[in-house]
Amino acid sequence: MRYLYYCFFLIVISSYSQSKSNLSQKEYLILENKIRSLITSNVDSAFVYTNKLEKSSNYSHQAFAQSTKSYLYQLKGDRANSKLSMNQAFESLKQVQPSKEKIKLNAYLLNCSGLVDWKRGDFSMALDKFQQGKKLSLNISDKVGVIKFNINIGLIYNEIGNYRQAITISKESDKMIDGSRELFSDEQFNRYKNSLNLNIGKYYEDFYKTKMSKVAFLDSAQFYYSKAIIYSKTIGYNRFSAQMNLANIFYIKKNFVQAEKGYQSILKTSEDNGFKNEYSMIIYNLGDLYYYKKEFKKSLVYLKKVDSLYHADKLNPIEFLKSNYYQAKIYQALGNKEEAAKHSEIYLNNFEKSEFKLNNEIAEVNFTVSKEQLQLEMKVIQKEFNNKRDLNIVIYFVLSGTVFFLVLIVLRSIKKKKLAEQKVADLIKEYKENRFNNVPTNVLNKELIKNGSTLISVEKENEILDKLMLLEKRLDYLKPDFTQQSAAKKIKTNTSYLSSVVNNHYNKSFSEYLNELRINYVIDEMISNATYRKYSTQAIAESAGFKNAVSFTKSFNKRTGVTPVQFIKGLDKDLIK
């Protein structure tokens, strides 16, 4: 009998040992990189690799795999298994011997746990875990870890409506990445830069939704989404997301041609890659776009497709609800009251169902506020819509009155514009003369002004000047963090020598010299680059290294005598002549 127990024990031990594997550090890193790259693009494939990694006999490997699985389960909406996996991860962490790597792993678990809370809408808990993880990363001087937590803290700030703080911390993270380039492989660098630009674009877009008058926010969103695409050559899903968001910006701006082109270009990509939710949203956006273009037949094709996708896979119930709202409106406009009543009834019957209960996230607040108005409108459709014509007449007269008022304002500003146009013409003439004489317009001319009080040798002064000219040619001054201190460091001199050389040869302080370089660059770009002229003042300011549009406008006006907007308008008028 004892012999049988012993055999049974050996079988159990043998089976357990076969279920675990000894992974080398190289094998572990390969699996880790695979998992990280698949989390945002293919959850099912990420599960395959995390399951494989979890079979490792190394507790650190197990903790990494289990915490990652917790987030993957949450992405699939499996809250119970998500919680179980996270508990297992922290139990595995307890078995790891104290070390710097254990602290780093603990931070990773807090990061995953925070992301799980974020997906559940528990923003306060998520922020608390991100801040705990950031503190651990700071304690072990893990710069990459700090950057990760800053990025995720930005996500939470955006969710709770603190858009300025979200943008600020994300831009700081971007500077940290640029300043720590040696810590990242090319793939990691591109992934982080892509994610940050994608996030900042989203924050500006969400900020705009709370302040519709701030069109500059849309321009900034467009600018950062375009940058995200540049860094996403090997990151399929993020590239797709940036392209989709860029199309959304065009749509909000009423640039229907570019919006339609953008949606159509990624429609097949979303279908081929199994991005079902995104595919459904693009279909809905196209239907919505054609509705506002009054191409009702085209709109119906896409809106009916939204209904089919919902009935097949229960995808995007909000889009399904809105789809029936617009279909009711279209059939009403086409005079088909039976179909209008049918779709308005679908809307009303489904609105109160639990699957259409909206969560507390900021992105859905506007829809929640307007639900009573939408319900009332649907009921009116069912009872006849005789008041619509009168409403359109009122809207027509309101718009006509608004246009008339705007025309009066424009006429009153003509006199001021003439003066601005003359200043613009003078700048264009200066630009053309410089081009004719082969003088770069964005590089300052040296003035042979000597300061008798300087103690720098002629050789040293020429050396500093040559290096400074090299920085000018490399356009280093366009970076927001380019200062007298950073320039002196790159030139390998001190700020006193640098200040003296700038004063001797340009008769300016370093800050005046820097501002003039940046403004000259902007003037050059505005004159020679039609696309650049379409940017908002905020986007142009950021492209030239200014911290905000206010300081940029002040410097531009000081240099030219006109505002950037006046200069662009005058420039466009001059080029058309």
TAZIKA-V178860 format. One record per residue. N is the residue number from 1. RES is the residue in three letters. PHI is phi as a letter, one per 20 degrees, with the letter a starting at -180 (* if undefined). PSI is psi in whole degrees, -180 to 180 (999 if undefined). Layout:
<<N/RES/PHI/PSI> <N/RES/PHI/PSI>>
This chain:
<<1/MET/*/-45> <2/ARG/f/-36> <3/TYR/f/-40> <4/LEU/f/-42> <5/TYR/f/-42> <6/TYR/f/-43> <7/CYS/f/-42> <8/PHE/f/-41> <9/PHE/f/-43> <10/LEU/f/-39> <11/ILE/f/-44> <12/VAL/f/-47> <13/ILE/f/-42> <14/SER/f/-44> <15/SER/f/-41> <16/TYR/f/-42> <17/SER/f/-32> <18/GLN/f/-25> <19/SER/f/-15> <20/LYS/d/155> <21/SER/c/153> <22/ASN/e/108> <23/LEU/e/138> <24/SER/f/165> <25/GLN/f/-37> <26/LYS/f/-45> <27/GLU/f/-39> <28/TYR/f/-46> <29/LEU/f/-37> <30/ILE/f/-46> <31/LEU/f/-41> <32/GLU/f/-46> <33/ASN/f/-38> <34/LYS/f/-47> <35/ILE/f/-47> <36/ARG/f/-39> <37/SER/f/-21> <38/LEU/e/-15> <39/ILE/g/-43> <40/THR/e/-12> <41/SER/d/-32> <42/ASN/b/90> <43/VAL/f/-41> <44/ASP/f/-43> <45/SER/f/-37> <46/ALA/f/-38> <47/PHE/f/-41> <48/VAL/g/-46> <49/TYR/f/-35> <50/THR/f/-37> <51/ASN/f/-39> <52/LYS/f/-42> <53/LEU/f/-34> <54/GLU/f/-21> <55/LYS/f/-6> <56/SER/f/147> <57/SER/e/-7> <58/ASN/e/123> <59/TYR/f/-32> <60/SER/f/-43> <61/HIS/f/-43> <62/GLN/f/-44> <63/ALA/f/-43> <64/PHE/f/-48> <65/ALA/f/-44> <66/GLN/f/-40> <67/SER/f/-37> <68/THR/f/-42> <69/LYS/f/-35> <70/SER/g/-44> <71/TYR/f/-40> <72/LEU/f/-42> <73/TYR/f/-40> <74/GLN/f/-37> <75/LEU/f/-31> <76/LYS/e/0> <77/GLY/n/12> <78/ASP/e/85> <79/ARG/f/-39> <80/ALA/f/-50> <81/ASN/f/-30> <82/SER/f/-46> <83/LYS/f/-42> <84/LEU/f/-46> <85/SER/f/-39> <86/MET/f/-39> <87/ASN/f/-41> <88/GLN/f/-38> <89/ALA/f/-45> <90/PHE/f/-29> <91/GLU/f/-41> <92/SER/f/-38> <93/LEU/f/-36> <94/LYS/f/-26> <95/GLN/e/-10> <96/VAL/e/136> <97/GLN/f/143> <98/PRO/g/132> <99/SER/a/173> <100/LYS/f/-38> <101/GLU/f/-33> <102/LYS/f/-40> <103/ILE/f/-42> <104/LYS/f/-41> <105/LEU/f/-39> <106/ASN/g/-42> <107/ALA/f/-40> <108/TYR/f/-42> <109/LEU/f/-41> <110/LEU/f/-36> <111/ASN/f/-48> <112/CYS/f/-43> <113/SER/f/-39> <114/GLY/f/-40> <115/LEU/f/-38> <116/VAL/f/-46> <117/ASP/f/-39> <118/TRP/f/-46> <119/LYS/f/-28> <120/ARG/e/-8> <121/GLY/n/9> <122/ASP/e/74> <123/PHE/f/-36> <124/SER/f/-45> <125/MET/f/-40> <126/ALA/f/-46> <127/LEU/f/-41> <128/ASP/f/-42> <129/LYS/f/-38> <130/PHE/f/-40> <131/GLN/f/-37> <132/GLN/f/-45> <133/GLY/f/-39> <134/LYS/f/-39> <135/LYS/f/-41> <136/LEU/f/-43> <137/SER/f/-39> <138/LEU/f/-38> <139/ASN/f/-30> <140/ILE/d/14> <141/SER/l/40> <142/ASP/e/91> <143/LYS/f/-41> <144/VAL/f/-41> <145/GLY/f/-42> <146/VAL/f/-43> <147/ILE/f/-44> <148/LYS/g/-47> <149/PHE/f/-37> <150/ASN/f/-42> <151/ILE/f/-46> <152/ASN/f/-33> <153/ILE/f/-37> <154/GLY/g/-39> <155/LEU/g/-43> <156/ILE/f/-43> <157/TYR/g/-41> <158/ASN/f/-41> <159/GLU/f/-37> <160/ILE/e/6> <161/GLY/n/8> <162/ASN/e/71> <163/TYR/f/-40> <164/ARG/f/-44> <165/GLN/f/-37> <166/ALA/f/-43> <167/ILE/f/-43> <168/THR/f/-50> <169/ILE/f/-30> <170/SER/f/-39> <171/LYS/f/-35> <172/GLU/f/-39> <173/SER/f/-38> <174/ASP/f/-42> <175/LYS/f/-40> <176/MET/f/-39> <177/ILE/f/-46> <178/ASP/f/-36> <179/GLY/e/-10> <180/SER/c/39> <181/ARG/g/-33> <182/GLU/f/-15> <183/LEU/e/-9> <184/PHE/d/142> <185/SER/f/168> <186/ASP/g/-41> <187/GLU/f/-44> <188/GLN/f/-43> <189/PHE/g/-48> <190/ASN/f/-38> <191/ARG/f/-44> <192/TYR/f/-44> <193/LYS/f/-40> <194/ASN/f/-48> <195/SER/f/-43> <196/LEU/f/-47> <197/ASN/f/-37> <198/LEU/f/-44> <199/ASN/f/-46> <200/ILE/f/-41> <201/GLY/g/-43> <202/LYS/f/-39> <203/TYR/f/-43> <204/TYR/f/-40> <205/GLU/f/-46> <206/ASP/f/-37> <207/PHE/f/-41> <208/TYR/f/-38> <209/LYS/f/-21> <210/THR/e/-18> <211/LYS/c/81> <212/MET/f/-19> <213/SER/f/-18> <214/LYS/e/74> <215/VAL/f/-24> <216/ALA/g/-30> <217/PHE/f/-37> <218/LEU/f/-40> <219/ASP/f/-41> <220/SER/f/-40> <221/ALA/f/-44> <222/GLN/f/-41> <223/PHE/f/-47> <224/TYR/f/-33> <225/TYR/f/-39> <226/SER/f/-40> <227/LYS/f/-37> <228/ALA/f/-38> <229/ILE/f/-38> <230/ILE/g/-38> <231/TYR/e/13> <232/SER/d/29> <233/LYS/g/-35> <234/THR/d/11> <235/ILE/d/87> <236/GLY/g/-53> <237/TYR/f/-42> <238/ASN/f/-37> <239/ARG/f/-44> <240/PHE/f/-45> <241/SER/f/-43> <242/ALA/f/-42> <243/GLN/f/-40> <244/MET/f/-45> <245/ASN/f/-36> <246/LEU/f/-41> <247/ALA/f/-38> <248/ASN/f/-40> <249/ILE/f/-45> <250/PHE/g/-39> <251/TYR/f/-45> <252/ILE/f/-36> <253/LYS/f/1> <254/LYS/m/20> <255/ASN/e/77> <256/PHE/f/-30> <257/VAL/f/-51> <258/GLN/f/-36> <259/ALA/f/-47> <260/GLU/f/-43> <261/LYS/f/-41> <262/GLY/f/-46> <263/TYR/f/-44> <264/GLN/f/-32> <265/SER/f/-25> <266/ILE/d/-1> <267/LEU/f/-50> <268/LYS/f/-35> <269/THR/g/-45> <270/SER/f/-38> <271/GLU/f/-45> <272/ASP/f/-33> <273/ASN/e/4> <274/GLY/m/24> <275/PHE/e/76> <276/LYS/f/-47> <277/ASN/f/-45> <278/GLU/f/-39> <279/TYR/g/-45> <280/SER/f/-40> <281/MET/f/-39> <282/ILE/f/-43> <283/ILE/g/-45> <284/TYR/f/-45> <285/ASN/f/-39> <286/LEU/f/-42> <287/GLY/f/-42> <288/ASP/f/-43> <289/LEU/f/-48> <290/TYR/f/-29> <291/TYR/f/-47> <292/TYR/f/-20> <293/LYS/e/-2> <294/LYS/m/25> <295/GLU/e/76> <296/PHE/f/-38> <297/LYS/f/-42> <298/LYS/f/-42> <299/SER/f/-42> <300/LEU/f/-36> <301/VAL/g/-47> <302/TYR/f/-38> <303/LEU/f/-37> <304/LYS/f/-33> <305/LYS/f/-37> <306/VAL/g/-43> <307/ASP/f/-43> <308/SER/f/-44> <309/LEU/f/-37> <310/TYR/f/-46> <311/HIS/f/-29> <312/ALA/f/-45> <313/ASP/c/7> <314/LYS/l/39> <315/LEU/e/137> <316/ASN/l/71> <317/PRO/g/-31> <318/ILE/f/-45> <319/GLU/f/-36> <320/PHE/f/-43> <321/LEU/f/-49> <322/LYS/f/-35> <323/SER/g/-45> <324/ASN/f/-31> <325/TYR/f/-49> <326/TYR/f/-34> <327/GLN/f/-39> <328/ALA/f/-42> <329/LYS/f/-41> <330/ILE/f/-49> <331/TYR/f/-31> <332/GLN/f/-45> <333/ALA/f/-32> <334/LEU/e/-3> <335/GLY/n/10> <336/ASN/e/85> <337/LYS/f/-30> <338/GLU/f/-48> <339/GLU/f/-36> <340/ALA/f/-45> <341/ALA/f/-37> <342/LYS/f/-48> <343/HIS/f/-31> <344/SER/f/-33> <345/GLU/f/-40> <346/ILE/g/-44> <347/TYR/g/-51> <348/LEU/f/-38> <349/ASN/f/-34> <350/ASN/e/-17> <351/PHE/f/-39> <352/GLU/e/-5> <353/LYS/f/151> <354/SER/f/-31> <355/GLU/f/-13> <356/PHE/d/6> <357/LYS/f/125> <358/LEU/e/145> <359/ASN/e/-177> <360/ASN/e/10> <361/GLU/f/148> <362/ILE/g/-34> <363/ALA/f/-23> <364/GLU/d/6> <365/VAL/f/-46> <366/ASN/g/-38> <367/PHE/f/-38> <368/THR/f/-43> <369/VAL/f/-35> <370/SER/e/4> <371/LYS/f/-39> <372/GLU/f/-39> <373/GLN/f/-42> <374/LEU/f/-41> <375/GLN/f/-43> <376/LEU/f/-41> <377/GLU/f/-39> <378/MET/f/-39> <379/LYS/f/-36> <380/VAL/f/-38> <381/ILE/g/-43> <382/GLN/f/-26> <383/LYS/e/4> <384/GLU/o/149> <385/PHE/c/58> <386/ASN/f/-20> <387/ASN/e/-8> <388/LYS/f/-40> <389/ARG/f/-44> <390/ASP/f/-38> <391/LEU/f/-41> <392/ASN/f/-37> <393/ILE/f/-43> <394/VAL/f/-45> <395/ILE/f/-41> <396/TYR/g/-47> <397/PHE/f/-36> <398/VAL/f/-46> <399/LEU/f/-41> <400/SER/f/-43> <401/GLY/f/-38> <402/THR/f/-45> <403/VAL/f/-43> <404/PHE/f/-42> <405/PHE/f/-42> <406/LEU/f/-38> <407/VAL/f/-41> <408/LEU/f/-41> <409/ILE/f/-43> <410/VAL/f/-43> <411/LEU/f/-37> <412/ARG/f/-21> <413/SER/e/-2> <414/ILE/f/-41> <415/LYS/f/-43> <416/LYS/f/-34> <417/LYS/f/-34> <418/LYS/g/-43> <419/LEU/f/-43> <420/ALA/f/-40> <421/GLU/f/-35> <422/GLN/f/-41> <423/LYS/f/-38> <424/VAL/f/-43> <425/ALA/f/-40> <426/ASP/f/-40> <427/LEU/f/-40> <428/ILE/f/-40> <429/LYS/f/-43> <430/GLU/f/-42> <431/TYR/f/-46> <432/LYS/f/-39> <433/GLU/f/-42> <434/ASN/f/-40> <435/ARG/f/-41> <436/PHE/f/-37> <437/ASN/e/9> <438/ASN/l/38> <439/VAL/d/118> <440/PRO/f/129> <441/THR/f/-17> <442/ASN/d/11> <443/VAL/d/130> <444/LEU/f/143> <445/ASN/f/137> <446/LYS/f/134> <447/GLU/d/132> <448/LEU/e/73> <449/ILE/d/121> <450/LYS/d/138> <451/ASN/d/113> <452/GLY/f/-17> <453/SER/e/-9> <454/THR/f/145> <455/LEU/d/9> <456/ILE/e/138> <457/SER/f/158> <458/VAL/f/-42> <459/GLU/f/-45> <460/LYS/f/-40> <461/GLU/f/-42> <462/ASN/f/-37> <463/GLU/f/-46> <464/ILE/f/-41> <465/LEU/f/-42> <466/ASP/f/-43> <467/LYS/f/-35> <468/LEU/f/-40> <469/MET/f/-35> <470/LEU/f/-41> <471/LEU/f/-37> <472/GLU/f/-46> <473/LYS/f/-33> <474/ARG/e/-2> <475/LEU/m/31> <476/ASP/f/-26> <477/TYR/f/-10> <478/LEU/f/-12> <479/LYS/f/137> <480/PRO/g/-29> <481/ASP/e/12> <482/PHE/f/113> <483/THR/c/177> <484/GLN/f/-39> <485/GLN/f/-45> <486/SER/f/-35> <487/ALA/f/-43> <488/ALA/f/-38> <489/LYS/f/-42> <490/LYS/f/-36> <491/ILE/f/-15> <492/LYS/m/50> <493/THR/b/-173> <494/ASN/d/167> <495/THR/f/-30> <496/SER/f/-46> <497/TYR/f/-45> <498/LEU/f/-44> <499/SER/f/-40> <500/SER/f/-43> <501/VAL/f/-44> <502/VAL/f/-42> <503/ASN/f/-40> <504/ASN/f/-43> <505/HIS/e/-20> <506/TYR/c/-7> <507/ASN/l/40> <508/LYS/b/159> <509/SER/f/165> <510/PHE/f/-39> <511/SER/f/-39> <512/GLU/f/-42> <513/TYR/f/-44> <514/LEU/f/-46> <515/ASN/f/-40> <516/GLU/f/-37> <517/LEU/g/-48> <518/ARG/f/-43> <519/ILE/f/-40> <520/ASN/f/-38> <521/TYR/f/-45> <522/VAL/f/-44> <523/ILE/f/-44> <524/ASP/g/-49> <525/GLU/f/-41> <526/MET/f/-40> <527/ILE/f/-39> <528/SER/e/-13> <529/ASN/c/105> <530/ALA/f/-37> <531/THR/f/-40> <532/TYR/f/-34> <533/ARG/f/-18> <534/LYS/e/-11> <535/TYR/f/154> <536/SER/f/166> <537/THR/g/-39> <538/GLN/f/-46> <539/ALA/f/-41> <540/ILE/f/-43> <541/ALA/g/-45> <542/GLU/f/-36> <543/SER/f/-24> <544/ALA/e/4> <545/GLY/n/3> <546/PHE/f/149> <547/LYS/f/-32> <548/ASN/b/168> <549/ALA/f/-29> <550/VAL/f/-51> <551/SER/f/-36> <552/PHE/f/-48> <553/THR/f/-40> <554/LYS/f/-45> <555/SER/f/-40> <556/PHE/f/-44> <557/ASN/f/-37> <558/LYS/f/-37> <559/ARG/f/-38> <560/THR/d/-23> <561/GLY/n/-1> <562/VAL/c/165> <563/THR/e/162> <564/PRO/g/-40> <565/VAL/f/-44> <566/GLN/f/-40> <567/PHE/f/-44> <568/ILE/f/-44> <569/LYS/f/-44> <570/GLY/f/-37> <571/LEU/f/-46> <572/ASP/f/-40> <573/LYS/f/-41> <574/ASP/f/-39> <575/LEU/f/-27> <576/ILE/f/-30> <577/LYS/g/999>>
